[in-house]
Every structure is written in C-alpha cells, then in structure tokens.
C-alpha cells in the first residue's frame, strides 16, 4: 500500500487527513504524520468506529502552529516514544471543543474548551478525548521558552484560560490573542511570516511573565497542582492544600471563591473528572477500584455523585465505551 501524501500549498500550509486512508491503516498514518510534523505519539481509539482525524501545519524558523480535529482517541507520549522522537520543544494545546484529560508525572488535569495547557513535550504524558477534539497547537523550542521565562524550566503543566469567541471576564488576554493569531495564520497565512512569529513570541513573553510573576495566580496554581497530585488520597483536605500553596485556609477559600466555587466543590469535581477519564480508558476495571483510586471512600456514594454529574452511572459509561 502506498503511503498517502501530505498536501502542501503555496502558502506553506501542510494538510493531512485520514479521510482517504483505509480504516485499518488510519492510526498508523496518523502516528506517522504527527511524528514528522508535530509530536511523536502512540495513539489508540476508544470506540470500534474508524479513526477520523485531520491536521493543518504551518512552520516558522522557530515556532510551529497546528490545527487538529479528530474523533475520540487516547494519545500517549511515553518514555519510549520520547527516546525515538525527541522534540526539544515546549508545546501549548488550546482546546476549542471537547473535554480532555491530561495525565502527567505529578497528577491529572481536566481541560475544557477555552483552556490551554503548556507542557514540556519531552516529558511523558497521556491525553484522552472521549468525545473527540478540536484544538490549536503551538510548539516553541525549549531554549526559547527558558529565555522568555528568564531561566525558569517547565517541570509541570501550566493551564491558561482563553476566549474561544468574543472576549470575556477571567480570560487571559495574551492567551486569547495568541489563540486568535494561530487560528488566523492557519486560515489565512500572511505574507510576512517573520512578523507573525515575532508577534507570537511577544504574546508568549507576556503570557509567561504573568504566569511566573503573579503571586495570587501562583498560589492558586500551587493549590491546583497539590490537588492534581493527591486527589486519590481520601484524607486530602483544605489544610494540606493550603500548606502546599503557601497560604492560610481562609486565603485558600478566597482563591477558590474568586473562581466561583468552593474548595470542596473543586476537589469533588476533579475526582469525578478523573474517574470519568479512568472509566473511559479502563472500561474493564471494577467501578469500586476506580472509586478508590479517585479518592472516594464509598462506591455507592461515588456512583450517586457520578450520575448526578453526568446523567449516567459509572457502569453504564463503561458499557457504552466497550460497545
């Protein structure tokens, strides 16, 4: 079988789609394209339906932009894949539609549309898209990232909120502008790629300066990281998270209140989201085991809370995933 050709345009865009590839070879060629064009990954589907995916890539001297669409899938960047396909890059994924789980060495993050995650592409991770994905991607050389952060390496993922449409309160304007720039460049490549790349660098510098320099945001991020690391611990409470964040319990409550939720609500939501990710990725694991691994002391309480959140029981979701 002849390998499908990637379509290049005079504007410099590279288009790839699985549409014309026989179903049994789609994952193979999707992995091959990503290894060459963006980031090497192990990929598997969550359903018996054939993978459907497409990607548009645009390259600059230092940065790379991509627009990705796909059906439900799990993508993994393991130590083996990193050794075979090192990038030397930091990657930023902007979720436009489809919730996703993001496992990394220190925990798990659930990402919603309008959230972007920044992570070192040469550190292991697993991303899962139970309902498909549509996202923008930017990669930046690690040495450029370190330069922009004045020597600070990226050891754990950082999450930013951006506006997917018109701007709204609470969204990071630099992240919103960066997503808009990537989207515009992929739709209508500019005559001056140098200007586009420099504008992207400028927005990244603004974004990173705020991320590493805002004490309030840093405390909230440290609290999030502690929850991501320890959500499976049934004894995890406000006191431990406040200590890890370097604030008092009262200050911690204020940090969560500023986000429109309580600490208990956030912890419960994170545990349920983690459980949903496991139910989808491990459909044969007993529900009671998943409940335990996500910090629930009672399987029955877990099942009631899960159905209240999703409308289905954990067992029903597992059965639907296996179907």
Phi, psi and omega in degrees: 000132181282135180292134181296148181267140173281139183267122178253147178246167180296340180280353181097356178286143174244124181252137175222137177216149176272001190304320184262007181266134176306142188307321184290348183247001188295315181297317180305313183283330175295317176296317181297316180297313182297323179298324181275321191264335188216277183217129178292133185217151162268132187230139172218154180268162180258349183230172179279352179285149181298147175299137171236124183206151174210155184212142173241128182240145177222130187246140174239172179306321181244317185267160171227138175248151174208149170240127188233136172231146178191161174280180185303136183193162172241131179240136182230137172245092184273172177300324179295314180296320179299319178295323181282326184226067177292147181250326188070018186242159164255137183244146176233122182251123180255111181280119178263328175202152180090119175289152182216147170259149185226101176271136175222185189296335185250002180160208183218143177237141170256127183248135179249163174306136184093007175238143177238144178239135180250129185205152176288120185289349177257022168247140185300144174203162173229132177238138181231136182234093185291333183239025180088176183213154167215119186209163171251149181227139172232135172240142181226136179305141184302321180295329176288321176300314180297323177296316182293330180264008179057049172094005182266117179286163180257101184263333180225157181294148176239134183251137177236149173260134178225160181270127179276343176232234176290150182302152179213157182302144177088351179269141180286119183296325179291319178295320178297315180295323180293316177299318179296320179297315180298314181299316180295318181295324180286333179275318184221084180305138184274160178287340184243082181298331178299318179296318180297314181296319180293325176295320177296318177299318180297317179293320177298319180297317177298316182297314183287326177298320179289322183293322183264353186246353184263113184298319181296312178297323181295320179296317179296319179295320178296323177296316178299317181296322178294319177295318179299322181287325194238016184299337180284347181280114183294340181271357182299131181216184184301320185297315181294320181290320178299319179297316179294327181278346180078030180226169175283166178297324178294317178296323179298317178300322179292323179299318180288323179299325179295339177265003177081027180208169175260166177301314182298320179297317182294315180299315179298316180297317181297318179297319179292321178294320177297319179296318179299319178298318180291321179299324180283317184277339180230068187295347181259359177283132180304142181301320180298324179292319178295319177302315180297317182292344181252013172090014178264131180279336184233120176301325181291319177296319177300313182297319179295315181295322181293317180293324178297327181278318190252341182090355177228159176279161177304318181294322179295322179294317178300315180297321179294325180291323181284338186297000000 
